[in-house]
Amino acid sequence: MLRLVAIFNFISAGIDLLYALAMIGVAIFIPVMIAQENARGVPAGSSPPPALFAVIYGACAVLSAAVGTVKLIGARKILARGCNAWGWGLAMGICGCPQLWCGLFFVLPLAAGIFTIVIMCRQDVRTYLSNPAPAPPAF
């Protein structure tokens, strides 16, 4: 089940990072378009300030990139049974649940987050992750 948690969170992290790239593009594109409208003679008062769009979409990009990074680190630590793997797993589950800024893709991170929290709260998972990973055999 931990492999499924890691796979779902790797996929969710990929979606988050792609969303962050898209929002960075939008944060750059919309202010440029508004500036071009203003240069063509459209009255400046008819559109909101370009910096507002850059801040809103930039904040969405930063949040999505931060959550995607937490998910990547957590999924990697769970697979390797690394230090604080249980804590990172719970953190990536909690980060996946309130992702309201993802719009249409909100259901995928929410499902992965709930599944992660449920699996991480099982006692056998806690015991498994608290034991260190065995050393690979030397050949």
Buried (B, 14 or more C-beta within 10 A) or exposed (E): EBEEBBEBBBBBBEBBBEBBEBBBEBBBEBBEEBEEBBEEEEEEEEBEEBEEBBEBBBEBBBBBBEBBBBBBBBBBBBBEBBEEBBEBBBBBBBBBBEBEBBEEBEEBBBBBBEBBBEBBEEEEBEEBBEEEEEEEEEE
